[in-house]
Amino acid sequence: MIKKTLAKRKDGKYVGYKDKPSIIVTLGIGQDTTAEEALLKVLPKSSKFYGVDPVHEVNEELYAKFGKFFPFAVGGKSKVSRASVLANGKCALTF
């Protein structure tokens, strides 16, 4: 297994990968796809990317360049509810 730091971010994105096609799932894109773009360069071309973030503005456009975007929030339980998210430094509600 190869371990590599893919982006210099305050929350960090690290990955361990093999030279086989992979399925990458990003929970919370946060308007930053630099780590995923770095993975595109080292993973086999047949690897799949799926990104999830409740804020579709910017995130959908960024992620759709190389993967499939889903406009959802992820929580501790399976249910449909409102999600509070931080957008442009302010709390915003999404569905």
N, CA, C and O atoms as a GROMACS GRO file, in nm:
protein
  380
    1MET      N    1   0.084  -0.117   0.000
    1MET     CA    2   0.000   0.000   0.000
    1MET      C    3   0.089   0.123   0.000
    1MET      O    4   0.191   0.128   0.068
    2ILE      N    5   0.049   0.222  -0.076
    2ILE     CA    6   0.122   0.348  -0.086
    2ILE      C    7   0.047   0.451  -0.002
    2ILE      O    8  -0.074   0.466  -0.017
    3LYS      N    9   0.117   0.522   0.087
    3LYS     CA   10   0.055   0.628   0.167
    3LYS      C   11   0.111   0.760   0.122
    3LYS      O   12   0.232   0.774   0.102
    4LYS      N   13   0.022   0.859   0.105
    4LYS     CA   14   0.067   0.987   0.052
    4LYS      C   15  -0.023   1.098   0.103
    4LYS      O   16  -0.145   1.080   0.112
    5THR      N   17   0.035   1.213   0.136
    5THR     CA   18  -0.041   1.333   0.167
    5THR      C   19  -0.073   1.400   0.034
    5THR      O   20   0.017   1.426  -0.046
    6LEU      N   21  -0.201   1.427   0.010
    6LEU     CA   22  -0.241   1.479  -0.120
    6LEU      C   23  -0.271   1.627  -0.121
    6LEU      O   24  -0.278   1.687  -0.229
    7ALA      N   25  -0.290   1.689  -0.007
    7ALA     CA   26  -0.321   1.831  -0.006
    7ALA      C   27  -0.279   1.891   0.128
    7ALA      O   28  -0.287   1.826   0.231
    8LYS      N   29  -0.237   2.013   0.124
    8LYS     CA   30  -0.202   2.086   0.245
    8LYS      C   31  -0.323   2.169   0.285
    8LYS      O   32  -0.339   2.283   0.241
    9ARG      N   33  -0.408   2.111   0.369
    9ARG     CA   34  -0.528   2.178   0.415
    9ARG      C   35  -0.533   2.170   0.566
    9ARG      O   36  -0.472   2.082   0.626
   10LYS      N   37  -0.606   2.262   0.626
   10LYS     CA   38  -0.615   2.259   0.772
   10LYS      C   39  -0.683   2.132   0.823
   10LYS      O   40  -0.650   2.085   0.932
   11ASP      N   41  -0.778   2.076   0.746
   11ASP     CA   42  -0.844   1.953   0.789
   11ASP      C   43  -0.775   1.829   0.734
   11ASP      O   44  -0.808   1.718   0.774
   12GLY      N   45  -0.680   1.847   0.644
   12GLY     CA   46  -0.600   1.737   0.591
   12GLY      C   47  -0.676   1.637   0.507
   12GLY      O   48  -0.792   1.608   0.534
   13LYS      N   49  -0.612   1.586   0.406
   13LYS     CA   50  -0.665   1.476   0.326
   13LYS      C   51  -0.547   1.384   0.298
   13LYS      O   52  -0.452   1.422   0.230
   14TYR      N   53  -0.556   1.265   0.350
   14TYR     CA   54  -0.450   1.166   0.335
   14TYR      C   55  -0.512   1.040   0.275
   14TYR      O   56  -0.631   1.015   0.292
   15VAL      N   57  -0.431   0.963   0.206
   15VAL     CA   58  -0.486   0.845   0.141
   15VAL      C   59  -0.383   0.732   0.141
   15VAL      O   60  -0.263   0.756   0.128
   16GLY      N   61  -0.433   0.612   0.154
   16GLY     CA   62  -0.352   0.493   0.130
   16GLY      C   63  -0.415   0.424   0.011
   16GLY      O   64  -0.536   0.401   0.012
   17TYR      N   65  -0.339   0.392  -0.091
   17TYR     CA   66  -0.399   0.334  -0.211
   17TYR      C   67  -0.309   0.228  -0.271
   17TYR      O   68  -0.191   0.218  -0.240
   18LYS      N   69  -0.370   0.150  -0.358
   18LYS     CA   70  -0.298   0.046  -0.431
   18LYS      C   71  -0.304   0.082  -0.579
   18LYS      O   72  -0.374   0.176  -0.618
   19ASP      N   73  -0.231   0.008  -0.659
   19ASP     CA   74  -0.231   0.034  -0.803
   19ASP      C   75  -0.346  -0.035  -0.875
   19ASP      O   76  -0.331  -0.078  -0.989
   20LYS      N   77  -0.460  -0.046  -0.809
   20LYS     CA   78  -0.580  -0.106  -0.868
   20LYS      C   79  -0.686   0.003  -0.877
   20LYS      O   80  -0.680   0.101  -0.802
   21PRO      N   81  -0.784  -0.011  -0.968
   21PRO     CA   82  -0.893   0.087  -0.973
   21PRO      C   83  -0.959   0.101  -0.836
   21PRO      O   84  -0.980   0.003  -0.766
   22SER      N   85  -0.992   0.223  -0.801
   22SER     CA   86  -1.049   0.252  -0.669
   22SER      C   87  -1.182   0.324  -0.682
   22SER      O   88  -1.213   0.381  -0.787
   23ILE      N   89  -1.260   0.320  -0.576
   23ILE     CA   90  -1.380   0.400  -0.564
   23ILE      C   91  -1.353   0.500  -0.452
   23ILE      O   92  -1.331   0.461  -0.337
   24ILE      N   93  -1.354   0.628  -0.486
   24ILE     CA   94  -1.326   0.734  -0.390
   24ILE      C   95  -1.457   0.804  -0.356
   24ILE      O   96  -1.530   0.848  -0.445
   25VAL      N   97  -1.488   0.814  -0.227
   25VAL     CA   98  -1.608   0.882  -0.179
   25VAL      C   99  -1.562   0.999  -0.092
   25VAL      O  100  -1.494   0.979   0.009
   26THR      N  101  -1.601   1.120  -0.130
   26THR     CA  102  -1.568   1.240  -0.054
   26THR      C  103  -1.693   1.286   0.019
   26THR      O  104  -1.792   1.322  -0.045
   27LEU      N  105  -1.690   1.286   0.151
   27LEU     CA  106  -1.802   1.333   0.232
   27LEU      C  107  -1.767   1.473   0.281
   27LEU      O  108  -1.686   1.490   0.372
   28GLY      N  109  -1.830   1.573   0.220
   28GLY     CA  110  -1.798   1.712   0.251
   28GLY      C  111  -1.688   1.764   0.162
   28GLY      O  112  -1.570   1.752   0.196
   29ILE      N  113  -1.725   1.820   0.050
   29ILE     CA  114  -1.627   1.868  -0.049
   29ILE      C  115  -1.565   2.000  -0.004
   29ILE      O  116  -1.445   2.021  -0.021
   30GLY      N  117  -1.646   2.089   0.052
   30GLY     CA  118  -1.594   2.214   0.107
   30GLY      C  119  -1.529   2.306   0.005
   30GLY      O  120  -1.436   2.379   0.038
   31GLN      N  121  -1.577   2.302  -0.118
   31GLN     CA  122  -1.526   2.387  -0.227
   31GLN      C  123  -1.377   2.369  -0.252
   31GLN      O  124  -1.308   2.462  -0.292
   32ASP      N  125  -1.327   2.248  -0.228
   32ASP     CA  126  -1.185   2.219  -0.249
   32ASP      C  127  -1.169   2.076  -0.298
   32ASP      O  128  -1.198   1.981  -0.225
   33THR      N  129  -1.123   2.060  -0.421
   33THR     CA  130  -1.102   1.927  -0.479
   33THR      C  131  -0.955   1.902  -0.512
   33THR      O  132  -0.925   1.817  -0.596
   34THR      N  133  -0.864   1.973  -0.447
   34THR     CA  134  -0.722   1.956  -0.480
   34THR      C  135  -0.673   1.814  -0.450
   34THR      O  136  -0.593   1.760  -0.527
   35ALA      N  137  -0.719   1.753  -0.342
   35ALA     CA  138  -0.676   1.617  -0.309
   35ALA      C  139  -0.729   1.517  -0.412
   35ALA      O  140  -0.656   1.428  -0.456
   36GLU      N  141  -0.854   1.532  -0.449
   36GLU     CA  142  -0.913   1.442  -0.549
   36GLU      C  143  -0.844   1.459  -0.685
   36GLU      O  144  -0.821   1.360  -0.756
   37GLU      N  145  -0.810   1.581  -0.720
   37GLU     CA  146  -0.740   1.605  -0.846
   37GLU      C  147  -0.601   1.542  -0.843
   37GLU      O  148  -0.552   1.494  -0.946
   38ALA      N  149  -0.536   1.542  -0.727
   38ALA     CA  150  -0.407   1.475  -0.714
   38ALA      C  151  -0.423   1.324  -0.727
   38ALA      O  152  -0.339   1.257  -0.787
   39LEU      N  153  -0.531   1.270  -0.672
   39LEU     CA  154  -0.558   1.127  -0.686
   39LEU      C  155  -0.580   1.087  -0.831
   39LEU      O  156  -0.539   0.980  -0.874
   40LEU      N  157  -0.645   1.174  -0.907
   40LEU     CA  158  -0.667   1.146  -1.050
   40LEU      C  159  -0.535   1.117  -1.121
   40LEU      O  160  -0.531   1.038  -1.216
   41LYS      N  161  -0.428   1.180  -1.076
   41LYS     CA  162  -0.298   1.164  -1.141
   41LYS      C  163  -0.228   1.034  -1.104
   41LYS      O  164  -0.141   0.987  -1.178
   42VAL      N  165  -0.264   0.973  -0.990
   42VAL     CA  166  -0.192   0.854  -0.945
   42VAL      C  167  -0.274   0.725  -0.949
   42VAL      O  168  -0.218   0.616  -0.950
   43LEU      N  169  -0.406   0.737  -0.952
   43LEU     CA  170  -0.491   0.618  -0.958
   43LEU      C  171  -0.516   0.575  -1.102
   43LEU      O  172  -0.504   0.657  -1.193
   44PRO      N  173  -0.548   0.448  -1.124
   44PRO     CA  174  -0.584   0.403  -1.259
   44PRO      C  175  -0.702   0.482  -1.314
   44PRO      O  176  -0.788   0.527  -1.239
   45LYS      N  177  -0.706   0.499  -1.445
   45LYS     CA  178  -0.809   0.579  -1.512
   45LYS      C  179  -0.950   0.527  -1.485
   45LYS      O  180  -1.046   0.604  -1.490
   46SER      N  181  -0.965   0.399  -1.458
   46SER     CA  182  -1.098   0.341  -1.436
   46SER      C  183  -1.150   0.362  -1.294
   46SER      O  184  -1.256   0.310  -1.260
   47SER      N  185  -1.078   0.435  -1.211
   47SER     CA  186  -1.125   0.466  -1.076
   47SER      C  187  -1.247   0.557  -1.084
   47SER      O  188  -1.260   0.636  -1.177
   48LYS      N  189  -1.336   0.546  -0.985
   48LYS     CA  190  -1.460   0.623  -0.980
   48LYS      C  191  -1.456   0.718  -0.861
   48LYS      O  192  -1.405   0.684  -0.754
   49PHE      N  193  -1.512   0.839  -0.881
   49PHE     CA  194  -1.516   0.941  -0.777
   49PHE      C  195  -1.661   0.981  -0.751
   49PHE      O  196  -1.736   1.010  -0.844
   50TYR      N  197  -1.700   0.983  -0.623
   50TYR     CA  198  -1.833   1.025  -0.581
   50TYR      C  199  -1.817   1.128  -0.470
   50TYR      O  200  -1.747   1.103  -0.372
   51GLY      N  201  -1.882   1.244  -0.485
   51GLY     CA  202  -1.872   1.350  -0.386
   51GLY      C  203  -2.007   1.389  -0.331
   51GLY      O  204  -2.105   1.398  -0.405
   52VAL      N  205  -2.012   1.412  -0.200
   52VAL     CA  206  -2.136   1.445  -0.130
   52VAL      C  207  -2.115   1.575  -0.053
   52VAL      O  208  -2.020   1.588   0.024
   53ASP      N  209  -2.205   1.671  -0.073
   53ASP     CA  210  -2.201   1.796   0.002
   53ASP      C  211  -2.340   1.860  -0.008
   53ASP      O  212  -2.397   1.861  -0.116
   54PRO      N  213  -2.395   1.912   0.102
   54PRO     CA  214  -2.528   1.972   0.095
   54PRO      C  215  -2.532   2.105   0.020
   54PRO      O  216  -2.640   2.149  -0.021
   55VAL      N  217  -2.419   2.168   0.002
   55VAL     CA  218  -2.413   2.296  -0.070
   55VAL      C  219  -2.370   2.268  -0.214
   55VAL      O  220  -2.254   2.239  -0.240
   56HIS      N  221  -2.466   2.278  -0.306
   56HIS     CA  222  -2.433   2.243  -0.445
   56HIS      C  223  -2.361   2.355  -0.519
   56HIS      O  224  -2.287   2.327  -0.614
   57GLU      N  225  -2.382   2.482  -0.479
   57GLU     CA  226  -2.312   2.591  -0.545
   57GLU      C  227  -2.161   2.569  -0.532
   57GLU      O  228  -2.112   2.539  -0.423
   58VAL      N  229  -2.091   2.583  -0.637
   58VAL     CA  230  -1.946   2.566  -0.648
   58VAL      C  231  -1.905   2.419  -0.637
   58VAL      O  232  -1.834   2.369  -0.724
   59ASN      N  233  -1.949   2.348  -0.532
   59ASN     CA  234  -1.908   2.208  -0.513
   59ASN      C  235  -1.948   2.120  -0.630
   59ASN      O  236  -1.869   2.038  -0.676
   60GLU      N  237  -2.070   2.135  -0.679
   60GLU     CA  238  -2.117   2.053  -0.791
   60GLU      C  239  -2.033   2.079  -0.916
   60GLU      O  240  -1.993   1.984  -0.985
   61GLU      N  241  -2.007   2.204  -0.945
   61GLU     CA  242  -1.928   2.238  -1.064
   61GLU      C  243  -1.785   2.184  -1.053
   61GLU      O  244  -1.731   2.130  -1.150
   62LEU      N  245  -1.725   2.196  -0.937
   62LEU     CA  246  -1.588   2.146  -0.917
   62LEU      C  247  -1.582   1.994  -0.931
   62LEU      O  248  -1.496   1.942  -1.002
   63TYR      N  249  -1.672   1.924  -0.863
   63TYR     CA  250  -1.665   1.778  -0.858
   63TYR      C  251  -1.709   1.713  -0.989
   63TYR      O  252  -1.657   1.607  -1.026
   64ALA      N  253  -1.803   1.774  -1.058
   64ALA     CA  254  -1.855   1.715  -1.182
   64ALA      C  255  -1.750   1.709  -1.293
   64ALA      O  256  -1.770   1.640  -1.393
   65LYS      N  257  -1.639   1.777  -1.278
   65LYS     CA  258  -1.532   1.772  -1.378
   65LYS      C  259  -1.470   1.633  -1.387
   65LYS      O  260  -1.418   1.596  -1.492
   66PHE      N  261  -1.477   1.555  -1.280
   66PHE     CA  262  -1.413   1.423  -1.280
   66PHE      C  263  -1.496   1.314  -1.212
   66PHE      O  264  -1.460   1.197  -1.219
   67GLY      N  265  -1.607   1.352  -1.146
   67GLY     CA  266  -1.684   1.251  -1.073
   67GLY      C  267  -1.831   1.284  -1.066
   67GLY      O  268  -1.878   1.377  -1.132
   68LYS      N  269  -1.904   1.208  -0.988
   68LYS     CA  270  -2.048   1.224  -0.971
   68LYS      C  271  -2.074   1.296  -0.839
   68LYS      O  272  -2.024   1.254  -0.734
   69PHE      N  273  -2.153   1.404  -0.845
   69PHE     CA  274  -2.184   1.485  -0.728
   69PHE      C  275  -2.324   1.453  -0.676
   69PHE      O  276  -2.417   1.434  -0.755
   70PHE      N  277  -2.340   1.448  -0.543
   70PHE     CA  278  -2.470   1.427  -0.480
   70PHE      C  279  -2.493   1.538  -0.378
   70PHE      O  280  -2.410   1.558  -0.289
   71PRO      N  281  -2.606   1.612  -0.390
   71PRO     CA  282  -2.634   1.724  -0.299
   71PRO      C  283  -2.701   1.680  -0.169
   71PRO      O  284  -2.818   1.708  -0.146
   72PHE      N  285  -2.626   1.610  -0.083
   72PHE     CA  286  -2.680   1.559   0.042
   72PHE      C  287  -2.587   1.594   0.157
   72PHE      O  288  -2.468   1.620   0.138
   73ALA      N  289  -2.644   1.594   0.277
   73ALA     CA  290  -2.564   1.604   0.399
   73ALA      C  291  -2.552   1.463   0.457
   73ALA      O  292  -2.637   1.378   0.432
   74VAL      N  293  -2.449   1.440   0.533
   74VAL     CA  294  -2.427   1.309   0.594
   74VAL      C  295  -2.434   1.326   0.746
   74VAL      O  296  -2.370   1.414   0.802
   75GLY      N  297  -2.513   1.240   0.809
   75GLY     CA  298  -2.528   1.248   0.954
   75GLY      C  299  -2.514   1.113   1.020
   75GLY      O  300  -2.483   1.013   0.954
   76GLY      N  301  -2.538   1.110   1.149
   76GLY     CA  302  -2.523   0.988   1.227
   76GLY      C  303  -2.637   0.890   1.213
   76GLY      O  304  -2.622   0.774   1.250
   77LYS      N  305  -2.753   0.936   1.161
   77LYS     CA  306  -2.869   0.849   1.145
   77LYS      C  307  -2.927   0.866   1.006
   77LYS      O  308  -2.912   0.972   0.945
   78SER      N  309  -2.992   0.763   0.956
   78SER     CA  310  -3.060   0.772   0.827
   78SER      C  311  -3.196   0.838   0.847
   78SER      O  312  -3.285   0.781   0.910
   79LYS      N  313  -3.211   0.957   0.794
   79LYS     CA  314  -3.338   1.029   0.801
   79LYS      C  315  -3.333   1.147   0.707
   79LYS      O  316  -3.226   1.187   0.660
   80VAL      N  317  -3.448   1.202   0.680
   80VAL     CA  318  -3.456   1.323   0.599
   80VAL      C  319  -3.487   1.438   0.694
   80VAL      O  320  -3.588   1.434   0.765
   81SER      N  321  -3.402   1.538   0.696
   81SER     CA  322  -3.421   1.653   0.784
   81SER      C  323  -3.344   1.772   0.730
   81SER      O  324  -3.270   1.761   0.632
   82ARG      N  325  -3.363   1.885   0.794
   82ARG     CA  326  -3.288   2.004   0.755
   82ARG      C  327  -3.145   1.992   0.806
   82ARG      O  328  -3.118   1.932   0.910
   83ALA      N  329  -3.055   2.049   0.731
   83ALA     CA  330  -2.914   2.046   0.771
   83ALA      C  331  -2.864   2.189   0.784
   83ALA      O  332  -2.886   2.271   0.694
   84SER      N  333  -2.798   2.220   0.892
   84SER     CA  334  -2.735   2.351   0.910
   84SER      C  335  -2.593   2.341   0.857
   84SER      O  336  -2.516   2.255   0.898
   85VAL      N  337  -2.560   2.430   0.765
   85VAL     CA  338  -2.426   2.430   0.708
   85VAL      C  339  -2.370   2.571   0.711
   85VAL      O  340  -2.444   2.668   0.715
   86LEU      N  341  -2.239   2.581   0.708
   86LEU     CA  342  -2.170   2.709   0.704
   86LEU      C  343  -2.142   2.742   0.559
   86LEU      O  344  -2.070   2.669   0.491
   87ALA      N  345  -2.197   2.852   0.510
   87ALA     CA  346  -2.176   2.895   0.372
   87ALA      C  347  -2.138   3.043   0.372
   87ALA      O  348  -2.212   3.126   0.423
   88ASN      N  349  -2.023   3.074   0.315
   88ASN     CA  350  -1.974   3.211   0.311
   88ASN      C  351  -1.966   3.273   0.450
   88ASN      O  352  -1.995   3.391   0.469
   89GLY      N  353  -1.926   3.192   0.547
   89GLY     CA  354  -1.909   3.242   0.682
   89GLY      C  355  -2.036   3.260   0.762
   89GLY      O  356  -2.032   3.310   0.874
   90LYS      N  357  -2.152   3.220   0.706
   90LYS     CA  358  -2.280   3.235   0.774
   90LYS      C  359  -2.352   3.102   0.775
   90LYS      O  360  -2.336   3.020   0.684
   91CYS      N  361  -2.433   3.081   0.878
   91CYS     CA  362  -2.511   2.958   0.887
   91CYS      C  363  -2.628   2.966   0.789
   91CYS      O  364  -2.701   3.065   0.786
   92ALA      N  365  -2.646   2.862   0.710
   92ALA     CA  366  -2.754   2.857   0.612
   92ALA      C  367  -2.826   2.724   0.625
   92ALA      O  368  -2.764   2.623   0.658
   93LEU      N  369  -2.956   2.722   0.600
   93LEU     CA  370  -3.032   2.597   0.604
   93LEU      C  371  -3.049   2.542   0.464
   93LEU      O  372  -3.073   2.617   0.369
   94THR      N  373  -3.037   2.412   0.452
   94THR     CA  374  -3.065   2.344   0.326
   94THR      C  375  -3.160   2.230   0.355
   94THR      O  376  -3.184   2.197   0.471
   95PHE      N  377  -3.214   2.171   0.252
   95PHE     CA  378  -3.305   2.057   0.269
   95PHE      C  379  -3.244   1.933   0.214
   95PHE      O  380  -3.305   1.826   0.219
   0.00000   0.00000   0.00000
